[in-house]
């Protein structure tokens, strides 16, 4: 090989390097099983939605999608784990509003949601429902507030962890109703519900699919939902806003994110697949029956910024009169 031929061969080899890199980045689906991490214990709304979506994802891509529950610290443990996970498309996170938009502003979480996590698509959103056990002796929200005012510091509420949406809703309600309910954090909706049913906790701002089977069975009493309007699947339960607290709104959401260094082509492919699943009629119907509204978005419209709500949440500034009573995934 002469000098000219050698130079030409080297040029072709160098030129091929970026193409090979891009081709590798676009490998999809991953060659190994996909892990969908959930930050809460099995049995709650996040777990139920994630498993339903994971099943359809696996069918569509022809690869196993395993749900991995990493409960604790209001979901922060799972988010920290995924922030440092392999960025090869094999790890996704069913991220939640607390760890993504609230917790990083009020506590040390070990990750930066803007740098260490990459957005993929919206997931689901929903209002919570405030439920109490039968032994509390209240039948509506006004009676509950009267009891909480009579026993300041003597009525408690469960949440799925410090900084979670259910915690946010409870603290916002404390502020708006002028009561002092005591916050009791759990590792997920299922253990919180267990203690509520056992009357070891007074109340819980629960995700609908977690609480409603027990409401329908007569074991729990629903007092109010936390959206501005009554959801179609809970038409008989009033909102907090219409029960004497105009403007009260505390919506919950879950979104799909991945490790921050995941290549953009892989994130784009995951967006296509997740949006396809969330638009699937069977999946939409199943989620709606659980009280969850599918929220597919493009990557460009997916944001993990909580804006003013996250920076001025009731968790951080409970007595501020300028708190925005909203915690929602962008539409």
Secondary structure, 3 states (H helix, E strand, C coil): CCHHHHHHHHHHHHHHHHHHHHHHHCCCCCCCCEEEEECCCCCCHHHHHHHHHHHHHHHHHCCCEEEEECCCHHHHHHHHHHHCCCCCCCEEEEEEHHHHHHHHHHCCCCCCCCCCEEEEEEEEEEEEEEEEEHHHCCCCHHHHHHHHHHCCCCCEEEECCCCCHHHHHHHHHHHHHCCCCEEEECCCHHHHHHHHHCCCCCEEEEEHHHHHHHHHCCCEEEEEECCCCCCHHHCCCCECHHHCCCCCCCEEEEEEEEECCCCHHHHHHHHHHHHHHHCCHHHHHHHHHCCCEECCCCHHHCCCCCHHHHHCCCCCCCCCCCCCCCCCCCC
